[in-house]
Amino acid sequence: MVDVSTSIVIDRPPAMVAGYTMNPLNAPAWYRNIRSVRRLDQDDFGVGSRTAFEARFLGRDLSYTYEVTSMLEDEELVMATAQGPFPMRTTYRFEAMGPTATRVQLRNDGQPAGFSKLVAPLMQPMMRRATMADLRSLKKILEQA
C-alpha cells in the first residue's frame, strides 16, 4: 500500500485556491511531473468527469486517466485512476484558516501491483518530496496572483 499525505497553507481564500487547484487543466503549471492534461468529456467538470494525464516519474513516461469520484465545491476533490499503470486515488481537501488563508491537503493512496509493488517502499518518500515541491509551486503561483 502507498499512502502519502502532504499539506501547505496558502495565503488566499478557499474559493480561489480550490477553484484553481480543482481545475485539472491547471495541473501542468504546478505539478512538475505532469507534461499534459486533456479532458475526455465535454460536460461540466464534476463526478464522473474523466481526464487524461501524461507524466514522467522515476524516469518513466506514464499515461493514465483519472475519474472524479467525489467533489464538494471549495472543500474536496477525489479522483481515482480509471486506467493507468498504478491504481491510485488522489484527494484534495481545502480548509479555511481564517478569511484569507487555506490549508491544502493532498493525499495519494493506492495498491500497487507487479513491478510497482516491489518499489512501493522506495516510492513513498519520493512521492512525498515531489508532492511537497508541487504544493510549494502551487502556493507560489496563487500568492503571486
C-alpha positions in Angstrom: 0.0 0.0 0.0 1.2 3.5 -0.8 -0.3 6.4 1.2 1.3 9.8 1.1 -0.3 12.9 2.6 1.2 16.4 2.4 -0.3 19.9 3.2 0.5 23.5 2.9 -1.1 26.8 3.9 -1.7 29.3 1.1 -2.4 32.9 1.8 -5.5 33.1 -0.4 -9.2 32.4 0.2 -10.5 28.9 -0.1 -12.7 29.6 -3.2 -9.7 30.9 -5.1 -7.3 28.1 -4.0 -9.9 25.3 -4.6 -11.1 26.8 -7.9 -7.6 26.8 -9.4 -6.4 23.5 -7.9 -9.6 21.6 -8.8 -9.2 22.5 -12.5 -7.2 19.7 -13.9 -6.1 21.8 -16.9 -4.0 23.9 -14.5 -2.0 20.8 -13.3 0.9 21.2 -15.7 1.6 24.7 -14.3 2.2 23.5 -10.8 2.9 19.7 -11.0 6.5 19.3 -12.1 6.0 15.7 -13.4 2.8 16.3 -15.4 3.5 17.1 -19.0 0.0 17.5 -20.4 -3.7 17.1 -19.5 -6.7 16.6 -21.7 -10.3 16.5 -20.7 -12.1 13.4 -22.1 -15.6 14.7 -21.9 -17.3 18.0 -22.7 -19.7 18.2 -19.8 -19.1 20.4 -16.8 -16.3 19.1 -14.5 -17.8 17.0 -11.8 -18.4 13.5 -10.5 -17.8 11.1 -13.4 -15.6 13.5 -15.4 -12.5 11.9 -16.9 -9.2 13.5 -17.6 -6.1 12.0 -19.4 -2.7 12.8 -18.0 0.8 12.4 -19.5 3.5 12.5 -16.9 7.1 11.4 -16.1 8.0 9.9 -12.8 11.1 7.9 -11.8 12.4 8.2 -15.3 9.3 6.6 -16.9 6.7 8.1 -19.1 3.2 7.5 -17.7 -0.2 7.8 -19.3 -3.2 7.5 -17.0 -6.9 8.5 -16.8 -8.4 9.9 -13.6 -12.1 9.9 -13.0 -13.8 12.2 -10.4 -15.4 10.1 -7.7 -16.4 12.8 -5.3 -16.5 16.6 -5.4 -17.6 19.2 -2.9 -17.3 22.8 -4.1 -14.4 24.6 -2.5 -13.9 21.7 0.0 -12.8 18.4 -1.6 -12.0 16.7 -4.9 -11.3 12.9 -5.1 -10.1 11.3 -8.3 -9.2 7.7 -9.0 -7.3 6.2 -11.9 -9.8 4.7 -14.3 -6.9 3.5 -16.5 -3.2 3.5 -16.0 -0.1 1.6 -14.7 -0.8 2.1 -11.0 -4.2 2.1 -9.3 -4.2 5.4 -7.4 -6.6 7.8 -5.7 -5.8 11.5 -5.3 -7.7 13.6 -2.7 -7.5 17.3 -2.4 -9.0 18.9 0.7 -9.4 22.7 1.3 -9.8 24.1 4.8 -10.3 27.8 5.7 -7.6 29.0 8.0 -9.2 32.4 8.5 -10.8 34.7 6.0 -7.7 34.8 3.6 -5.8 31.6 4.1 -6.4 28.0 3.1 -4.8 24.7 4.1 -4.5 22.4 1.1 -4.1 18.7 1.9 -3.0 16.4 -0.9 -3.2 12.7 -0.4 -2.2 10.0 -2.9 -3.0 6.4 -1.9 -3.2 3.1 -3.9 -2.4 -0.5 -4.0 0.5 -1.1 -6.4 0.8 -4.3 -8.4 3.5 -6.1 -10.3 6.8 -4.2 -10.5 5.3 -1.2 -8.8 4.6 -3.3 -5.7 8.3 -4.1 -5.4 9.4 -0.5 -5.5 6.4 0.9 -3.4 8.5 1.3 -0.2 11.0 3.4 -2.2 8.3 5.4 -3.9 6.6 6.8 -0.8 9.5 9.2 0.2 10.0 10.2 -3.4 6.3 10.9 -3.8 6.2 12.9 -0.6 9.2 15.1 -1.8 7.6 15.5 -5.2 4.1 16.5 -3.8 5.6 18.9 -1.3 7.5 20.6 -4.2 4.3 20.7 -6.2 2.4 22.3 -3.3 5.1 24.9 -2.9 4.8 25.7 -6.6 1.0 25.9 -6.2 1.5 28.3 -3.3 3.9 30.5 -5.2 1.6 30.7 -8.2 -1.5 31.6 -6.2 0.2 34.0 -3.8 1.6 35.9 -6.8 -1.8 36.2 -8.5 
